[in-house]
Amino acid sequence: MAQRANITLSNQSSQMIRFISSTLIDNCTWLHGQDPSNTARVVNAGASATFHARSSGSGTKEVGDCQGAVNFVCGDQTALKISFDVPWQQSSTGNTFFIEAGSSLEWEIVEKNTGNQATVLVTVRDSIDIRTTFLPSVHGLRYPNRHRVKIPVIKFNIPPFGEVVVSDITDGVCGGMCAVVLDAFYAGKRTPSREAFTIDGVTYGPEDSADPLLQNVIRRLVDSFTLDNLRKFVTYSSEAYPLTNTGVTGWVPEVGQQGLSYKICSQEWPAIKASLRAGRPVVLGLCYERALSPAAAAKAHQVVAWRYQQHGNEVSIGIYDPNCDMQYSHAADAVELRFTLKDPRTVVDVQEIRNGFGKPRKVWAFFDTHYTPVAPMLHFSTLNQPGGALVARRPDQLDAFYFADRVGEIEPITRLPGMSLCSAWANERPEAPFLWSEFMIAPREVAASLDPTPPARGRAFVAHARYDAHIDAFWSGDDGAVQSAWWSARTNSWQHFVLAPPGAAKVNADLASVSRQPEHIDVFWVSPNGQVMSNWFRDQWHESFALSDPDDAVGQGLSVCSGGPDHVCVAWVSQTHGISLREFNGIHGWGQIVRLSSPVSPALRAGISVRSRLLGHLDLFWIGEDGSVWSCWRGAGASLWSPPFTIAPAGNADVQSALQAHHRMPFHLDVFWFTAAGGIQSAWWSAFVNDAEWNKPFEVPITISADHTGPLGVASRTESCLTVMYQDINGKRRTSNFGSNTDCNDTLWRKG
């Protein structure tokens, strides 16, 4: 019986493909009427064509010489050649199919079965740059895979060898760094970070072996040491493993019987490309060394593939390489793997091109490590708190901000003249867990004078942490100027400046700010004539601009969130007694204003909150005129919002209350508001509890009644720890906490 090869050419390019010629050798013939000159003479864009070859006689050839080839040409004269085997005797590696194409095309092969009745799909597309939304300069860690501190001993299990102990991986935590940045990326949260330490021109990571981020990197590194990954690192780094399919004996059945060229071109690369086309970054294992000793595997490395472009047979894969310095420069986005797709009988040369980071480096093999997302270590709160702010920039610290006529509203009491901008911070320490320390950021003459008739919810103020060693604060004074102060661990001091001149902001109106990238800030306020205004920072501050027409925004009720590194959504209460939204994305810029309405209009003096708990997904919350709490949502990639629905019935919320929504972990939301009686209520939602329905509102335990028109702050140090900051009826700031201050494993609210 003859062996057959059934080949289908799917033309998904924008060009017409024309048949030119074909060649058959070694007893290979076309099935009657099934040669490409009949079935594939012209393959239009979007069409497919199939041709069939067979080998006859008593041949005994296995994979080796190509027994057939078909030549095509595209509309722009780009050549396309499909080569194939039709061996009489089934080979251990199956039939060999290979493509050669010009630079305007991208191709891939899917072998559905091999040997007799082999079925192969060849897909041809236009060559374009395929990118995920991951970007090394945005999502990568701020420091390289280099440490002065010795990384502690780690242990992991490799069956059947048992426990393996690694005593020094000081500069070898690349796999953990890749996992940590992707954990944050897939959860729609900013990448956790530390300020890099530069000593004698050399940049290092965290200096403390007990640093929470470093510990999480180590945990995720151990997670990447799966049995399959360890076997591939060891076998692909061995000189005994064949580079090509020629002479393969199948000595490593756990990994497979093909050479590295076949593994790279026919197995690993097609799967990696499919993930990138679907928008999913891939963690790659790289083998830098080859030796007979298993010690060569110690030179292995892990990176994140985030984009690719295939010009015919030339492939470039954009990677985030944790070993590279200057992770927040644009040079970090230019690091690539480059190679040429070749017949598996020849050696594939893969090079890592470190543009701006040194010489190219030889890569013997690469493979998908099959990264699995987990909930990220920490949510860095970017909350908009009218009248006050609470920020968790580290899992062991809280920072509070507020206006006061004295320092000591928390502890101790030290009087200051007039209204000053103050801050308090609490650091978790074994000897004194969360002892608040308080200080003044800006005195009365810089911050604001004491208003004898303060507005509802206090003076407008927002603060956020772009990364854990930096804080930005924004407020408006009595003269309508928009002011800012920022702090960095590098300088350990607060710097003050005026962002917008006097008269720019409506006095006592809300402010909002967001950091969609660690080096980027967007700030929003309402002008005296009711326009929503904005300014943004990257490298420098720019000119302020309007996002709405005059007489649009009420002034109270302004919120913003980021649904990814290239997305911002700002929401405000309109003069029309509805809620308006406007979104920005990196491709189209600012979109049109969207107007939302509900059966009960929003209370004009109450807060609203918009949040993005997953990439591209938005949740909106507001308080109705009757004291009900409402929500609606829009899914990722959707254009329409869900119908509004209530999460708390009428009378639950005060109509002058601040409102804060918070997402401390993926697929979870917490919402907080004040009651007219001075209590704090909350409702929560989880995709995995109560059939994904909202749970009933409950009272948050507090010691003294809250000022129901005062500020409300919410922050989470970890996924299981929440802190709510409020002002009591005596004007003092207080907190109520969910979870333990020490281990954060319990599920009880604790009174402040």
C-alpha angles and dihedrals in degrees: 000000000000125000115238137201119201109196124188121192113204112194107206093157125102092247136083114246119214129197114240109170146325137214129204127185140171101037092313115145138169119253111252108286092352100101118119093247085070105029102031106028090124123014109186124207108285094017134107135213133191132206130181131214131182140187118227138184125041100308119152100194119144125193109317124087115047106245097195142024134182123199124208135171128211129221092267090050093257110155123233122189125183115196125187147170126229101185120186092215117056109247125218087240098041127227120337119232124178138175132208116190142168123256097265092064137072119199142182137184128219114192108201093183138346139217116028111022093008111188119203133179117203113193122194124194138169112274108250136155107265114203135179118209090256113107123183094216089054106032102028122099115265094236132055128244091274128110137177091200117080111247110236123251114282128196132202137167125244113184126247092015095056127213118006120198122205112193101183126031095146094145097020108081095104094123091054092048091052092050094047094053092047092047088059093041095054092044091054092241131127117264112263111241150176130211108262118242115227116196121174089345094307120115122219137185128235114337096209119075088207093056107133093227093049091048090052090049089054092049091051090047090057089048089059092057096089119160092249093050093047091050091051093048090051100042098040089050093052120101087217091067109092120245094209140025091254109111096359112167099181096244095159108051092172092066101027142262102268127096123252093263091059092044092053101040103033105029117017101035098049091051093046091048092052091054093049091048088054090054096254118131113222130218107226128202112218126200110208100172139045123201140137090248118082085229087086088075088066087071090061121119142196128221138166119249109211107161141012143188126196118198103187103296095347114096131188121185118195111222140186103227112195089201092066122095125226094042091176096053121093089245087075088066091057100062110117147173110226129190143145120243107236143174106283089240089071131063118261114220112213120186130186106220110204102192106205092359103083140278125343115270128217116243115196096191142351132196143173109266090199097237114206119207121236130184107283120251098247143006110223102214116234097181130164108220116180106215096007144012139218119198130185104198095160132028090244100044144061127194121199126193130190146138116260142166089226140021110241103062086132104023142352113019117235118158122227128188115262127331114337135178106246138183135196128190134192124199122195107242129165092230095049115009111209101346103172118233117195134200142159120259099182128008126227096274091056102034111037141296120256108272111217089210105039116196125245113287092014131265117336112266136152134180136178143170114239085190132351097270096049136061130188123197129189132186141155125235133214089271093058095250118144108227134185142193127190136193131199130187087224093066097020090212139100120247122198132204141157113250099184126016127248112294094029096107133046107251113254093005121133126269128205134191137178139182110214091173128025091248096041134080131184118193126191133191140158119252123223089259093055100260121140105235131192144186130183140204132213113144087335142010117266137205117297116246139186124252097185141029121266118280092025106110125057093210100235113074108052126147138163138189139173122234094191142334092295100037137084129171120192122188130189141172109254130217085244087070094249135098122262128198135190127186136203128203130178094244105046102019118216115002130208123292113266118209119209127191134183138192088263117042119231118265107256095223098041129091130255129202132202119190139176109212093172131027108284094359120117132196121189126197133184142161117246127223090257095053096261121136117231138191143180132175144202124210125231110280093009125121100200127074123225118253111273117262136180126251092180127027128240116296097027097102131048110243090230094047126126113238126212128186117190135186110200095169138011115284092015134101133184122191126192135190141156125256122221089249093061098261129127120233131191139189126192140196132200129180089221102046133069093004089296091297124135114266120233118271117263137188117263108222114248131168100220127025115269128237096252091205094047134095124296123200130184130185138160122213091189135359091271100040124077129176125193118197121199141158116248125220089266092058096253123132114241137175137216118199137207114203131014124305090223111037103004092215101118124084102218130116113233122205117245 
